[in-house]
Amino acid sequence: MDTAELRVELLTAVTDEDAEAIAALLGQLSASARFDRALIDGIVAHDATELLVVRDGGRPVGMATLVTYPIPSGLRGHVEDVVVHEDARGKGIARLLLQRMTELAEERGLRTLDLTSRPSRESALRLYESVGFARRETNVLRFVPRCAD
């Protein structure tokens, strides 16, 4: 893979080829995640969510989702579902995605851009810190509604 051919793109529409690549990436992100084409189309169309992909030769080999939302303390952002295809790892693709996310945060005047990661993912944490994210002393709590799969 020639890294000069890699490009980050904000998806504005999802082709069938994009959907196939996103389904493969989602399967590598989480064993419990289920691909839903309508959901992906909805993410791309939604004002608060953006799906970024890194393309290599036209095919998405990495993706991440940027969620922005206004709250009384300001416009905030969150990074979700960062994944790089297993055949393309170690090529700087996640770095490209995260750098573009931080650029978008600055361009849009976000007060903060957050992401979460398991403590065991030390190499990912080092990457996040290298592009400007800082560890915070916090607890992340989660509520899962009974209807969630």
Buried (B, 14 or more C-beta within 10 A) or exposed (E): BEEEEBEBEEBEEBEEEBBBBBBBBBEBBEEEBEBEEEEBBEBBEEEEBBBBBBBBEEBBBBBBBBBBEEEEEEBBBBBBBBBBBEEBBEBBBBBBBBBBBBEBBEEEEBEEBBBEBEEEEEEBBEBBEEBEBEEEEEEEEEEEEEEEE
